[in-house]
Amino acid sequence: MPLLCRRHRFVLIDESRNGTFIRSEEEKDTAVHRDMEFQLTGGGLISPGQKVNPASKDIIQFTVHKGI
């Protein structure tokens, strides 16, 4: 699950078999499937391989600040 900075934007690229799930600050869940890219904006949670469960120890929290 590489995270890249491209042209001042942060992009998550999923290369897994089970996908990656993202929950934005607006509480919208997004599934990112194999060989897909997703631009990260604002903040939220990333869960590799399963739906987002905020209580999980495998959750990644992110915040992207404007002006980066």
Chimera marker file (.cmm) of the C-alpha trace (Angstrom):
<marker_set name="trace">
<marker id="1" x="0.000" y="0.000" z="0.000" r="1" g="1" b="0" radius="0.5"/>
<marker id="2" x="2.354" y="2.750" z="-1.157" r="1" g="1" b="0" radius="0.5"/>
<marker id="3" x="1.608" y="6.367" z="-0.326" r="1" g="1" b="0" radius="0.5"/>
<marker id="4" x="3.042" y="8.784" z="-2.873" r="1" g="1" b="0" radius="0.5"/>
<marker id="5" x="3.264" y="12.529" z="-3.211" r="1" g="1" b="0" radius="0.5"/>
<marker id="6" x="2.497" y="13.548" z="-6.790" r="1" g="1" b="0" radius="0.5"/>
<marker id="7" x="2.291" y="17.181" z="-7.789" r="1" g="1" b="0" radius="0.5"/>
<marker id="8" x="1.606" y="18.225" z="-4.195" r="1" g="1" b="0" radius="0.5"/>
<marker id="9" x="-1.130" y="15.597" z="-3.742" r="1" g="1" b="0" radius="0.5"/>
<marker id="10" x="-0.983" y="12.457" z="-1.625" r="1" g="1" b="0" radius="0.5"/>
<marker id="11" x="-2.093" y="9.285" z="-3.389" r="1" g="1" b="0" radius="0.5"/>
<marker id="12" x="-2.654" y="5.812" z="-1.928" r="1" g="1" b="0" radius="0.5"/>
<marker id="13" x="-2.068" y="2.946" z="-4.350" r="1" g="1" b="0" radius="0.5"/>
<marker id="14" x="-3.543" y="-0.448" z="-3.519" r="1" g="1" b="0" radius="0.5"/>
<marker id="15" x="-1.540" y="-3.473" z="-4.661" r="1" g="1" b="0" radius="0.5"/>
<marker id="16" x="-3.154" y="-6.015" z="-2.317" r="1" g="1" b="0" radius="0.5"/>
<marker id="17" x="-5.546" y="-8.870" z="-2.974" r="1" g="1" b="0" radius="0.5"/>
<marker id="18" x="-8.045" y="-7.802" z="-0.299" r="1" g="1" b="0" radius="0.5"/>
<marker id="19" x="-8.215" y="-4.096" z="-1.043" r="1" g="1" b="0" radius="0.5"/>
<marker id="20" x="-7.834" y="-1.111" z="1.243" r="1" g="1" b="0" radius="0.5"/>
<marker id="21" x="-10.704" y="0.721" z="2.897" r="1" g="1" b="0" radius="0.5"/>
<marker id="22" x="-10.729" y="4.443" z="3.647" r="1" g="1" b="0" radius="0.5"/>
<marker id="23" x="-13.139" y="6.386" z="5.850" r="1" g="1" b="0" radius="0.5"/>
<marker id="24" x="-12.954" y="10.132" z="5.328" r="1" g="1" b="0" radius="0.5"/>
<marker id="25" x="-13.776" y="12.732" z="7.973" r="1" g="1" b="0" radius="0.5"/>
<marker id="26" x="-17.260" y="12.898" z="6.461" r="1" g="1" b="0" radius="0.5"/>
<marker id="27" x="-17.780" y="9.245" z="7.573" r="1" g="1" b="0" radius="0.5"/>
<marker id="28" x="-17.981" y="7.996" z="3.992" r="1" g="1" b="0" radius="0.5"/>
<marker id="29" x="-16.389" y="4.579" z="3.430" r="1" g="1" b="0" radius="0.5"/>
<marker id="30" x="-14.486" y="4.020" z="0.199" r="1" g="1" b="0" radius="0.5"/>
<marker id="31" x="-13.050" y="0.728" z="-0.976" r="1" g="1" b="0" radius="0.5"/>
<marker id="32" x="-9.847" y="0.970" z="-2.991" r="1" g="1" b="0" radius="0.5"/>
<marker id="33" x="-9.329" y="-2.189" z="-4.994" r="1" g="1" b="0" radius="0.5"/>
<marker id="34" x="-6.238" y="-3.770" z="-6.460" r="1" g="1" b="0" radius="0.5"/>
<marker id="35" x="-4.354" y="-1.540" z="-8.880" r="1" g="1" b="0" radius="0.5"/>
<marker id="36" x="-6.471" y="1.500" z="-8.011" r="1" g="1" b="0" radius="0.5"/>
<marker id="37" x="-5.300" y="4.898" z="-6.816" r="1" g="1" b="0" radius="0.5"/>
<marker id="38" x="-7.087" y="7.143" z="-4.327" r="1" g="1" b="0" radius="0.5"/>
<marker id="39" x="-6.215" y="10.774" z="-3.587" r="1" g="1" b="0" radius="0.5"/>
<marker id="40" x="-6.126" y="11.456" z="0.146" r="1" g="1" b="0" radius="0.5"/>
<marker id="41" x="-7.640" y="14.764" z="1.247" r="1" g="1" b="0" radius="0.5"/>
<marker id="42" x="-8.544" y="16.131" z="4.647" r="1" g="1" b="0" radius="0.5"/>
<marker id="43" x="-8.312" y="13.374" z="7.212" r="1" g="1" b="0" radius="0.5"/>
<marker id="44" x="-9.619" y="9.970" z="8.022" r="1" g="1" b="0" radius="0.5"/>
<marker id="45" x="-8.791" y="6.323" z="8.600" r="1" g="1" b="0" radius="0.5"/>
<marker id="46" x="-7.172" y="3.675" z="6.406" r="1" g="1" b="0" radius="0.5"/>
<marker id="47" x="-7.791" y="-0.022" z="6.994" r="1" g="1" b="0" radius="0.5"/>
<marker id="48" x="-5.793" y="-2.579" z="5.000" r="1" g="1" b="0" radius="0.5"/>
<marker id="49" x="-7.781" y="-5.617" z="3.907" r="1" g="1" b="0" radius="0.5"/>
<marker id="50" x="-11.003" y="-5.054" z="5.846" r="1" g="1" b="0" radius="0.5"/>
<marker id="51" x="-13.749" y="-2.498" z="6.432" r="1" g="1" b="0" radius="0.5"/>
<marker id="52" x="-12.830" y="0.354" z="8.745" r="1" g="1" b="0" radius="0.5"/>
<marker id="53" x="-13.246" y="-0.466" z="12.432" r="1" g="1" b="0" radius="0.5"/>
<marker id="54" x="-11.945" y="2.487" z="14.482" r="1" g="1" b="0" radius="0.5"/>
<marker id="55" x="-11.231" y="0.132" z="17.422" r="1" g="1" b="0" radius="0.5"/>
<marker id="56" x="-8.884" y="-2.056" z="15.353" r="1" g="1" b="0" radius="0.5"/>
<marker id="57" x="-5.164" y="-1.965" z="16.136" r="1" g="1" b="0" radius="0.5"/>
<marker id="58" x="-4.452" y="-2.087" z="12.378" r="1" g="1" b="0" radius="0.5"/>
<marker id="59" x="-6.008" y="1.319" z="11.606" r="1" g="1" b="0" radius="0.5"/>
<marker id="60" x="-3.892" y="4.067" z="10.058" r="1" g="1" b="0" radius="0.5"/>
<marker id="61" x="-5.008" y="7.613" z="10.795" r="1" g="1" b="0" radius="0.5"/>
<marker id="62" x="-4.126" y="10.337" z="8.278" r="1" g="1" b="0" radius="0.5"/>
<marker id="63" x="-4.389" y="14.108" z="7.988" r="1" g="1" b="0" radius="0.5"/>
<marker id="64" x="-3.472" y="16.042" z="4.854" r="1" g="1" b="0" radius="0.5"/>
<marker id="65" x="-2.973" y="19.754" z="5.446" r="1" g="1" b="0" radius="0.5"/>
<marker id="66" x="-3.683" y="22.297" z="2.738" r="1" g="1" b="0" radius="0.5"/>
<marker id="67" x="-0.737" y="24.171" z="1.348" r="1" g="1" b="0" radius="0.5"/>
<marker id="68" x="1.587" y="21.197" z="1.215" r="1" g="1" b="0" radius="0.5"/>
<link id1="1" id2="2" r="1" g="1" b="0" radius="0.2"/>
<link id1="2" id2="3" r="1" g="1" b="0" radius="0.2"/>
<link id1="3" id2="4" r="1" g="1" b="0" radius="0.2"/>
<link id1="4" id2="5" r="1" g="1" b="0" radius="0.2"/>
<link id1="5" id2="6" r="1" g="1" b="0" radius="0.2"/>
<link id1="6" id2="7" r="1" g="1" b="0" radius="0.2"/>
<link id1="7" id2="8" r="1" g="1" b="0" radius="0.2"/>
<link id1="8" id2="9" r="1" g="1" b="0" radius="0.2"/>
<link id1="9" id2="10" r="1" g="1" b="0" radius="0.2"/>
<link id1="10" id2="11" r="1" g="1" b="0" radius="0.2"/>
<link id1="11" id2="12" r="1" g="1" b="0" radius="0.2"/>
<link id1="12" id2="13" r="1" g="1" b="0" radius="0.2"/>
<link id1="13" id2="14" r="1" g="1" b="0" radius="0.2"/>
<link id1="14" id2="15" r="1" g="1" b="0" radius="0.2"/>
<link id1="15" id2="16" r="1" g="1" b="0" radius="0.2"/>
<link id1="16" id2="17" r="1" g="1" b="0" radius="0.2"/>
<link id1="17" id2="18" r="1" g="1" b="0" radius="0.2"/>
<link id1="18" id2="19" r="1" g="1" b="0" radius="0.2"/>
<link id1="19" id2="20" r="1" g="1" b="0" radius="0.2"/>
<link id1="20" id2="21" r="1" g="1" b="0" radius="0.2"/>
<link id1="21" id2="22" r="1" g="1" b="0" radius="0.2"/>
<link id1="22" id2="23" r="1" g="1" b="0" radius="0.2"/>
<link id1="23" id2="24" r="1" g="1" b="0" radius="0.2"/>
<link id1="24" id2="25" r="1" g="1" b="0" radius="0.2"/>
<link id1="25" id2="26" r="1" g="1" b="0" radius="0.2"/>
<link id1="26" id2="27" r="1" g="1" b="0" radius="0.2"/>
<link id1="27" id2="28" r="1" g="1" b="0" radius="0.2"/>
<link id1="28" id2="29" r="1" g="1" b="0" radius="0.2"/>
<link id1="29" id2="30" r="1" g="1" b="0" radius="0.2"/>
<link id1="30" id2="31" r="1" g="1" b="0" radius="0.2"/>
<link id1="31" id2="32" r="1" g="1" b="0" radius="0.2"/>
<link id1="32" id2="33" r="1" g="1" b="0" radius="0.2"/>
<link id1="33" id2="34" r="1" g="1" b="0" radius="0.2"/>
<link id1="34" id2="35" r="1" g="1" b="0" radius="0.2"/>
<link id1="35" id2="36" r="1" g="1" b="0" radius="0.2"/>
<link id1="36" id2="37" r="1" g="1" b="0" radius="0.2"/>
<link id1="37" id2="38" r="1" g="1" b="0" radius="0.2"/>
<link id1="38" id2="39" r="1" g="1" b="0" radius="0.2"/>
<link id1="39" id2="40" r="1" g="1" b="0" radius="0.2"/>
<link id1="40" id2="41" r="1" g="1" b="0" radius="0.2"/>
<link id1="41" id2="42" r="1" g="1" b="0" radius="0.2"/>
<link id1="42" id2="43" r="1" g="1" b="0" radius="0.2"/>
<link id1="43" id2="44" r="1" g="1" b="0" radius="0.2"/>
<link id1="44" id2="45" r="1" g="1" b="0" radius="0.2"/>
<link id1="45" id2="46" r="1" g="1" b="0" radius="0.2"/>
<link id1="46" id2="47" r="1" g="1" b="0" radius="0.2"/>
<link id1="47" id2="48" r="1" g="1" b="0" radius="0.2"/>
<link id1="48" id2="49" r="1" g="1" b="0" radius="0.2"/>
<link id1="49" id2="50" r="1" g="1" b="0" radius="0.2"/>
<link id1="50" id2="51" r="1" g="1" b="0" radius="0.2"/>
<link id1="51" id2="52" r="1" g="1" b="0" radius="0.2"/>
<link id1="52" id2="53" r="1" g="1" b="0" radius="0.2"/>
<link id1="53" id2="54" r="1" g="1" b="0" radius="0.2"/>
<link id1="54" id2="55" r="1" g="1" b="0" radius="0.2"/>
<link id1="55" id2="56" r="1" g="1" b="0" radius="0.2"/>
<link id1="56" id2="57" r="1" g="1" b="0" radius="0.2"/>
<link id1="57" id2="58" r="1" g="1" b="0" radius="0.2"/>
<link id1="58" id2="59" r="1" g="1" b="0" radius="0.2"/>
<link id1="59" id2="60" r="1" g="1" b="0" radius="0.2"/>
<link id1="60" id2="61" r="1" g="1" b="0" radius="0.2"/>
<link id1="61" id2="62" r="1" g="1" b="0" radius="0.2"/>
<link id1="62" id2="63" r="1" g="1" b="0" radius="0.2"/>
<link id1="63" id2="64" r="1" g="1" b="0" radius="0.2"/>
<link id1="64" id2="65" r="1" g="1" b="0" radius="0.2"/>
<link id1="65" id2="66" r="1" g="1" b="0" radius="0.2"/>
<link id1="66" id2="67" r="1" g="1" b="0" radius="0.2"/>
<link id1="67" id2="68" r="1" g="1" b="0" radius="0.2"/>
</marker_set>
